[in-house]
Amino acid sequence: MATGVVTAAAGLVGGVVLGQRLGGRPKKVLGVRIPGTGHGLDDVVKQLKKAGKHAKNAGKQFGDLTDEVRTARKKAEDVGKAIS
């Protein structure tokens, strides 16, 4: 579980750093981006932030699943002991 949280945090921090360093806004004319005037990495930074959030959620879900499996195994052992 800790690995997922660490990975998510690293992805989120990386996305924020990239956003601050490379997040230059492209020029717009009538609301339309002019190609070649910005750094062009805004969309990449947004995707990195989303990936970090998804990794965080996946890590939490994996931890929850591990806890459920552990609980089910313990109950199965208890039932096995009661039967024999």
Secondary structure, 3 states (H helix, E strand, C coil): CHHHHHHHHHHHHHHHHHHHHHCCCCCEECCEECCCCCCCCHHHHHHHHHHHHHHHHHHHHHHHHHHHHHHHHHHHHHHHHHHC
